């Protein structure tokens, strides 16, 4: 299995942060700075994206999940807290299916149980078609603008721009294919990990129905809704996001 870049900083119990579609490890910048004081923050770059842009991309969520697990095993990381955003949220659900006993606590953030994402601002197939017609730069930039209420004027939008420049058309299309063909709906009731769900109430990618399905079907799960945020709560309101995650991790 191919190698991927794994950011690794701080000390303490490992906290693994899995970025989403068109993302990068650098998009966790405010979280790494905050959590590295008390946790060993692990930030994998998905194959074909960011610092793993030279690695062969995956066209399935299961492939990405296995690759992350393999990379954690190489680092001899046995148990860990696990947080996934957007497509990364699908990946962490898949990891819970493959190796749930290794997850101390699970955080599903800005994500849902269905890869075809009902209610998304456009269908996955529409994104694929526009990718072919308009090209990577135009399509990726247009999608990234939906992640912030302030669009490309948001403070941390530049992190998204940098991530967009570090991927390829093939990796982008494979990411869309991976999401379209994945479903975690049948596994939700089997998630035994203590689980937190985080969602921005203006998210244009995942509507509340997706979040409610997670909440209603993952046993004992908690839901935190952050107001006046779109898809990238961790970059729109990083302090509030970090506090929510921190309080959840510290709970006994």
VENFENTA-V850787 format. One record per residue. N is the residue number from 1. OMEGA is omega in radians with two decimals (* if undefined). NEAR is the number of other C-alpha atoms within 8 Angstrom. D_CENTER is the distance of its C-alpha to the mean C-alpha in Angstrom with 2 decimals. Layout:
n->N omega->OMEGA near->NEAR d_center->D_CENTER
n->N omega->OMEGA near->NEAR d_center->D_CENTER
This chain:
n->1 omega->-3.03 near->3 d_center->21.33
n->2 omega->3.11 near->6 d_center->20.30
n->3 omega->3.02 near->6 d_center->19.24
n->4 omega->3.09 near->13 d_center->16.06
n->5 omega->3.10 near->9 d_center->15.87
n->6 omega->3.01 near->9 d_center->14.83
n->7 omega->-3.05 near->10 d_center->15.14
n->8 omega->-3.12 near->8 d_center->17.25
n->9 omega->3.13 near->9 d_center->18.96
n->10 omega->-3.11 near->11 d_center->20.64
n->11 omega->-3.12 near->11 d_center->22.33
n->12 omega->3.12 near->7 d_center->22.15
n->13 omega->-3.13 near->9 d_center->19.93
n->14 omega->3.04 near->13 d_center->16.81
n->15 omega->-3.07 near->12 d_center->13.53
n->16 omega->-3.12 near->12 d_center->10.67
n->17 omega->-3.09 near->12 d_center->7.52
n->18 omega->-3.11 near->16 d_center->4.89
n->19 omega->-3.08 near->18 d_center->3.90
n->20 omega->3.14 near->12 d_center->3.75
n->21 omega->-3.13 near->9 d_center->7.38
n->22 omega->-3.09 near->11 d_center->10.07
n->23 omega->3.12 near->12 d_center->8.29
n->24 omega->3.10 near->14 d_center->9.82
n->25 omega->-3.11 near->13 d_center->10.45
n->26 omega->3.12 near->7 d_center->12.79
n->27 omega->3.02 near->12 d_center->10.47
n->28 omega->-3.03 near->12 d_center->10.27
n->29 omega->-3.13 near->8 d_center->14.05
n->30 omega->-3.14 near->10 d_center->15.08
n->31 omega->3.12 near->10 d_center->13.22
n->32 omega->-3.13 near->10 d_center->14.74
n->33 omega->-3.09 near->8 d_center->18.07
n->34 omega->-2.97 near->8 d_center->18.04
n->35 omega->-3.06 near->11 d_center->17.02
n->36 omega->3.11 near->12 d_center->18.85
n->37 omega->-3.04 near->8 d_center->22.08
n->38 omega->-3.11 near->9 d_center->21.51
n->39 omega->2.96 near->12 d_center->18.78
n->40 omega->-3.01 near->14 d_center->18.23
n->41 omega->-3.10 near->16 d_center->14.87
n->42 omega->-3.09 near->12 d_center->13.31
n->43 omega->3.09 near->13 d_center->10.80
n->44 omega->3.00 near->14 d_center->10.66
n->45 omega->-3.10 near->16 d_center->10.75
n->46 omega->-3.08 near->14 d_center->10.03
n->47 omega->-3.12 near->14 d_center->13.54
n->48 omega->-3.10 near->14 d_center->14.90
n->49 omega->3.03 near->17 d_center->12.64
n->50 omega->-3.09 near->13 d_center->13.64
n->51 omega->3.03 near->11 d_center->15.83
n->52 omega->-3.03 near->12 d_center->15.51
n->53 omega->3.13 near->12 d_center->16.83
n->54 omega->3.09 near->7 d_center->20.01
n->55 omega->3.13 near->10 d_center->18.56
n->56 omega->-3.09 near->9 d_center->19.01
n->57 omega->3.12 near->12 d_center->15.98
n->58 omega->3.04 near->13 d_center->15.11
n->59 omega->3.04 near->10 d_center->15.82
n->60 omega->3.11 near->13 d_center->14.52
n->61 omega->-3.14 near->13 d_center->11.48
n->62 omega->3.10 near->8 d_center->14.04
n->63 omega->-3.14 near->9 d_center->14.92
n->64 omega->3.13 near->12 d_center->11.56
n->65 omega->3.14 near->12 d_center->11.58
n->66 omega->-3.13 near->9 d_center->15.19
n->67 omega->3.10 near->11 d_center->14.80
n->68 omega->3.12 near->9 d_center->12.59
n->69 omega->3.11 near->9 d_center->15.13
n->70 omega->-3.14 near->8 d_center->17.93
n->71 omega->3.10 near->11 d_center->16.93
n->72 omega->3.10 near->10 d_center->16.78
n->73 omega->3.12 near->9 d_center->20.12
n->74 omega->3.10 near->7 d_center->21.59
n->75 omega->3.13 near->6 d_center->20.93
n->76 omega->3.06 near->6 d_center->22.60
n->77 omega->-3.07 near->9 d_center->19.83
n->78 omega->3.14 near->7 d_center->20.80
n->79 omega->-3.05 near->9 d_center->19.11
n->80 omega->2.91 near->13 d_center->16.05
n->81 omega->-3.03 near->13 d_center->13.90
n->82 omega->3.13 near->14 d_center->10.34
n->83 omega->3.11 near->14 d_center->7.31
n->84 omega->-3.10 near->17 d_center->3.78
n->85 omega->3.03 near->14 d_center->2.24
n->86 omega->3.06 near->13 d_center->4.18
n->87 omega->3.05 near->12 d_center->4.96
n->88 omega->3.07 near->13 d_center->2.74
n->89 omega->3.03 near->18 d_center->4.55
n->90 omega->-3.13 near->16 d_center->7.31
n->91 omega->-3.11 near->14 d_center->7.43
n->92 omega->3.02 near->15 d_center->7.97
n->93 omega->3.11 near->10 d_center->10.37
n->94 omega->3.09 near->12 d_center->12.03
n->95 omega->3.12 near->12 d_center->12.39
n->96 omega->3.11 near->12 d_center->14.04
n->97 omega->-3.08 near->10 d_center->16.31
n->98 omega->-3.03 near->6 d_center->17.24
n->99 omega->-3.08 near->8 d_center->17.62
n->100 omega->-3.12 near->11 d_center->17.31
n->101 omega->3.13 near->7 d_center->20.24
n->102 omega->-3.04 near->8 d_center->18.41
n->103 omega->3.12 near->13 d_center->15.88
n->104 omega->3.03 near->11 d_center->17.65
n->105 omega->-3.05 near->11 d_center->15.38
n->106 omega->3.07 near->13 d_center->12.12
n->107 omega->3.09 near->12 d_center->9.79
n->108 omega->-2.96 near->15 d_center->7.99
n->109 omega->3.11 near->12 d_center->6.92
n->110 omega->-3.04 near->15 d_center->7.60
n->111 omega->-3.14 near->15 d_center->7.46
n->112 omega->-3.08 near->14 d_center->10.58
n->113 omega->-3.09 near->12 d_center->12.72
n->114 omega->-3.10 near->12 d_center->13.87
n->115 omega->3.12 near->12 d_center->12.56
n->116 omega->2.97 near->10 d_center->15.37
n->117 omega->3.06 near->13 d_center->14.08
n->118 omega->3.12 near->9 d_center->17.52
n->119 omega->3.09 near->9 d_center->18.28
n->120 omega->-3.10 near->10 d_center->15.89
n->121 omega->2.96 near->6 d_center->17.81
n->122 omega->-3.12 near->7 d_center->18.83
n->123 omega->3.09 near->11 d_center->18.55
n->124 omega->-3.11 near->11 d_center->16.59
n->125 omega->3.06 near->8 d_center->20.08
n->126 omega->3.09 near->8 d_center->21.13
n->127 omega->3.13 near->11 d_center->18.35
n->128 omega->-3.14 near->10 d_center->19.60
n->129 omega->3.14 near->8 d_center->23.14
n->130 omega->3.08 near->10 d_center->22.63
n->131 omega->3.13 near->12 d_center->20.97
n->132 omega->-3.06 near->8 d_center->24.21
n->133 omega->-3.02 near->6 d_center->26.49
n->134 omega->-3.10 near->8 d_center->25.13
n->135 omega->-3.05 near->10 d_center->23.52
n->136 omega->-3.01 near->11 d_center->20.25
n->137 omega->-3.11 near->8 d_center->20.86
n->138 omega->-3.11 near->8 d_center->21.98
n->139 omega->-3.11 near->12 d_center->19.38
n->140 omega->3.14 near->10 d_center->16.35
n->141 omega->3.14 near->10 d_center->18.01
n->142 omega->3.13 near->8 d_center->18.78
n->143 omega->-3.10 near->8 d_center->15.28
n->144 omega->3.14 near->11 d_center->13.94
n->145 omega->-3.14 near->9 d_center->16.85
n->146 omega->-3.06 near->12 d_center->15.67
n->147 omega->-3.11 near->13 d_center->12.71
n->148 omega->3.04 near->15 d_center->15.45
n->149 omega->3.14 near->10 d_center->18.63
n->150 omega->3.09 near->6 d_center->20.56
n->151 omega->-3.08 near->11 d_center->19.24
n->152 omega->3.07 near->8 d_center->19.97
n->153 omega->-3.11 near->6 d_center->22.13
n->154 omega->-3.06 near->10 d_center->19.37
n->155 omega->-3.04 near->6 d_center->19.80
n->156 omega->3.11 near->8 d_center->16.58
n->157 omega->-3.11 near->11 d_center->16.48
n->158 omega->3.10 near->7 d_center->18.04
n->159 omega->3.08 near->9 d_center->14.93
n->160 omega->3.11 near->12 d_center->13.45
n->161 omega->3.13 near->9 d_center->16.90
n->162 omega->3.13 near->8 d_center->16.98
n->163 omega->-3.12 near->15 d_center->13.78
n->164 omega->-3.12 near->12 d_center->15.36
n->165 omega->-3.06 near->7 d_center->18.48
n->166 omega->3.10 near->10 d_center->17.02
n->167 omega->-3.11 near->13 d_center->16.14
n->168 omega->3.11 near->10 d_center->18.56
n->169 omega->-3.13 near->9 d_center->19.50
n->170 omega->-3.14 near->7 d_center->19.34
n->171 omega->3.12 near->14 d_center->15.79
n->172 omega->3.13 near->12 d_center->14.74
n->173 omega->3.11 near->10 d_center->16.90
n->174 omega->3.07 near->12 d_center->15.77
n->175 omega->3.11 near->13 d_center->12.13
n->176 omega->3.10 near->13 d_center->13.74
n->177 omega->-3.14 near->10 d_center->16.01
n->178 omega->3.14 near->13 d_center->13.47
n->179 omega->-3.08 near->14 d_center->11.86
n->180 omega->-3.03 near->11 d_center->15.43
n->181 omega->-3.08 near->9 d_center->16.85
n->182 omega->2.95 near->11 d_center->14.52
n->183 omega->3.09 near->8 d_center->15.32
n->184 omega->-3.02 near->11 d_center->14.59
n->185 omega->-3.08 near->7 d_center->17.16
n->186 omega->-3.09 near->6 d_center->19.86
n->187 omega->-3.01 near->8 d_center->18.03
n->188 omega->-3.11 near->11 d_center->17.12
n->189 omega->-3.12 near->9 d_center->20.61
n->190 omega->3.13 near->7 d_center->20.39
n->191 omega->-3.08 near->11 d_center->17.61
n->192 omega->-3.11 near->8 d_center->19.90
n->193 omega->2.99 near->10 d_center->17.63
n->194 omega->-2.95 near->9 d_center->17.89
n->195 omega->3.02 near->12 d_center->14.86
n->196 omega->3.07 near->12 d_center->13.71
n->197 omega->3.13 near->15 d_center->12.11
n->198 omega->-3.09 near->12 d_center->11.43
n->199 omega->3.00 near->15 d_center->12.10
n->200 omega->-2.97 near->15 d_center->13.86
n->201 omega->3.09 near->11 d_center->17.12
n->202 omega->-3.10 near->10 d_center->17.31
n->203 omega->-3.13 near->13 d_center->14.01
n->204 omega->3.14 near->11 d_center->15.26
n->205 omega->-3.11 near->11 d_center->12.49
n->206 omega->-3.14 near->15 d_center->12.46
n->207 omega->-3.03 near->11 d_center->15.90
n->208 omega->3.12 near->7 d_center->17.21
n->209 omega->3.12 near->6 d_center->18.47
n->210 omega->-3.13 near->14 d_center->15.06
n->211 omega->-3.14 near->13 d_center->14.40
n->212 omega->3.11 near->8 d_center->17.99
n->213 omega->3.06 near->10 d_center->17.70
n->214 omega->-3.07 near->12 d_center->15.10
n->215 omega->-3.07 near->12 d_center->17.39
n->216 omega->-3.01 near->7 d_center->20.54
n->217 omega->3.04 near->8 d_center->19.72
n->218 omega->-3.04 near->13 d_center->17.88
n->219 omega->3.05 near->9 d_center->21.01
n->220 omega->-3.08 near->6 d_center->21.41
n->221 omega->3.08 near->10 d_center->17.98
n->222 omega->3.10 near->8 d_center->17.86
n->223 omega->3.03 near->9 d_center->16.56
n->224 omega->3.12 near->9 d_center->16.34
n->225 omega->3.13 near->8 d_center->16.67
n->226 omega->-3.05 near->10 d_center->16.71
n->227 omega->3.07 near->7 d_center->19.42
n->228 omega->3.05 near->8 d_center->19.77
n->229 omega->3.04 near->15 d_center->16.17
n->230 omega->-2.97 near->15 d_center->14.29
n->231 omega->-3.07 near->15 d_center->10.59
n->232 omega->3.14 near->11 d_center->9.99
n->233 omega->-3.07 near->13 d_center->11.72
n->234 omega->3.08 near->12 d_center->10.86
n->235 omega->3.10 near->9 d_center->12.90
n->236 omega->3.11 near->12 d_center->15.31
n->237 omega->-3.04 near->9 d_center->16.43
n->238 omega->-3.12 near->11 d_center->15.23
n->239 omega->3.13 near->7 d_center->18.21
n->240 omega->3.12 near->7 d_center->17.75
n->241 omega->-3.12 near->10 d_center->14.08
n->242 omega->3.12 near->11 d_center->15.12
n->243 omega->3.12 near->8 d_center->18.12
n->244 omega->-3.14 near->9 d_center->16.42
n->245 omega->-3.12 near->8 d_center->14.26
n->246 omega->-3.14 near->8 d_center->17.42
n->247 omega->3.13 near->8 d_center->19.67
n->248 omega->-3.11 near->8 d_center->17.68
n->249 omega->-3.09 near->8 d_center->17.65
n->250 omega->-3.13 near->6 d_center->21.34
n->251 omega->3.08 near->5 d_center->22.51
n->252 omega->* near->2 d_center->24.79
